[in-house]
């Protein structure tokens, strides 16, 4: 976990005060989960994972934590419009994370923080200006300004 965290050049601990990151063994069907009410991220490490692959999973989950900590409905609606997505933010009713706004945003954060390719149903993040602005975000207010345009 520490090796994976060292690959992320972003001070996520100051942006997400009070959040805990826990590393656990393999969990079938899951790579990471964000527990909002507990302010806890769990990362499930498979045999053969590398620090780089774990950092990509962590960055995605950090995206969820940034979302629930700093974004509001208006911010989320801006993201959906920016990405030309339907108005579904949270997974449910048979939808998975990579097919809704929350997962798309988390994938954008992972792409910016680690350079990982996007698994979002809505494709990659080609808006270099958006990615650069997200990359430069260092405080919660800046995250909201980013989405405000």
Secondary structure, DSSP 8 states (H G I E B T S, - for coil): -HHHHHT--S-HHHHSTT-EEEEEE-BTTBSEEEETTTTEEEEEE-TT--HHHHHHHHHHHHHHHHHHHH--HHHHHHHHHHTT--S--S-BTTB-GGGSHHHHHHHHHHHHHH------TT-----HHHHHHHHH--SHHHHHHHHH-
